[in-house]
Amino acid sequence: MEQTLKQYDAAFLKCREIFFKKTTDYGTAWRILRPKSLTDQIFIKAQRIRTIEETGENKVGEDVGDEFVGIVNYCIMALVQLELPASEGMELGAERATDLYDQKATLARDLMIKKNTDYGEAWRDMRVSSLTDLILMKILRIRQIEDNKGKTLISEGIDANYLDMMNYALFALIRLAE
């Protein structure tokens, strides 16, 4: 588990650095997006990864790892949007946005530790393409929950699915780096 935590933290740090730099460049323009739109942005990234995995072609030339970073960061944005009222305003400032980022990252890390212990690091034996498929499945689940106005009978909520997708994307980043 110690190695996993080091790799996980390093992957998250890469995501955080990109988030911070983009927040410095663009501000928090993403605050205009509704959670449903962020779900669709995650879908676009995951679908691109899957297409590249299936065809072996990457015509845009951007690294697949960058798409997993995007998934992590969009998941955090979505979690913030679910929690933060519109009355908070669109522009949060880089420090406030990064503090919120860190809060959500801590939630994901804590969840990863619990699940990783229970599942015995099964993700290490999985293909990256399976992690991609799990992300796509979670997106479809979120869309269904969104269509049901956030109501579930027995299932986890939207936030839990975003946290799982973050962890799958981070696992993929670790696997790609190995």
N, C-alpha and C positions, 0 to 999 in steps of 0.2 A: 504493500500500500504506500510505502514511503516514496518509491519511484513514481508511482501513479500521481501522487500529490505534487511532486516536483514537475512532472510533465504537464499536468493539468494546470498548475499555476502559471507555468511558462506560456502555455497556449492562451490562457485567459489574459495574461499580461499583454500579449501581442494584440488581442482583440481590443483591450482597454486602450492601448496606445493609439490604435487607429481611430477608435471612438473619440478620444480626446482631441486628436489632430483635426478630425472632421468637424467636431463641435467648435473648435477654434476657427476653422475656415468658414463654416456655414451657419454657426449658431445652432439653435435647436429648431430649425425649420421643420424637422420631422414631427414636431408637436401638432402640426396641422393634420397629420394622418390619423384617421380613426383606427382602432385596433383591427377591424376587418381589412383595411388597406395594408396594414403591416403584415397580417397573415398572408395576403396575396404577394407581398414583396418576398416573404420567406419562401412561398411556393415557387416564385420565379427562379430564385437562387437554387432551390433543391431540384427543380425540374431541369435546369441547365446542367447541374452536376450529373443527374441521371442520364441525360442525353449524351453527355461526353463519355460517361462510363459505358453506355451501350454502343455508341458509334465509334469511339476512339478518336473522334475528330474534335478539335478545339479551334475553330476558325477565328474567334475573337482573340485568342492567345492569352487571356488572363488565366492565372493559376486557379485550379479547382479549390485549393486551400483558401484562397481569398473569398471564395463563395461561402465556405464554411464559416469564415470569420464574419462575413455579412449576416449569416443566419444567426450567429450568437448575438451580434449587435442589434439586429432587428427584433430578436426575442426580448432583449432587455428593454428596448424602446416600447415594445408592446406591453410589457409588464408595467412600465412606468405610466403608459397611457391608461391602462386599466385602473390604476390607483389614483393618479393625479387629476383633479378636476380641471375642466377647461378654464375655470375662473383663476387658476394659478397663472395663466398667461402663456403665450407661446414661447417667449424667450426666457430661458431659465438661467443663462449664464453658464460658462464652462465649469466652474467650481460646483455649482448646485447640480448640474447634469451629471458630473463625474461622481459626486456623492451618491446620487440616486443609482447610478450604474453600479457602484461598489456594493450598495445594499442588495441589489438583485443578484449580483455575482456571488455574494456570500450565501444567499438562499440556494442558488444552484450548486455551489460547492458543498454545502451541508447536506443537500439531498443526494448528491453524488456519493459522498462518503457512506451514507446509510445504505443506499441501493447497491453500491459497489461491494460493500461488505456482505450483504445478503445474497448477491448474485455471484460472488466469487470471481470478480473481474472477467466475467464471461465475454465482455466486449473485446477483450484482447484476442479472442479466437474468432471474432466475427470479421467478415469482409467489410471494407469501407462501403461497398455498394449496398450491403444490408443496412448499415447505419443510414445511408441516404434513403432507403425505402422506409425505414422506421420514421424518419423525419417527415416524409411525404404522407405516411399514414396518420401521424399526429396532426398534420395540417388539415387533412380531411376530417378528422375528429373535431378539430377546432371549428371548422366551417359548419359542421352539423350543429355543434353547440351554439354557435353564433346564430344560425338559422332558427334555433329553438329559443332565442332570446336569452341565452345564458343558462337556461334551466337544464338540469340533468336529473335522472331518477336514481342512478346508482354510481355513475361515473365521476371521475375527477373533473374538476372545472378547467376552464381555459388556461388559467395561470399555471396549473400543474403540467399541462401539455407544453406550454412555452418553456418551462424549466427542463422538462425531459428533452425537448428538441435542442436546447442549449447544450446539454450534456452529451447528447449524441454527436453534435457538431464538434464539440471539444474532443471527444474520443476519436473522431475522424481525423482531426488535426494532429493528434498524437500519433495515430497509426500512419498517417502520411509522412510524418517526420522520421519515423523509425526505419 
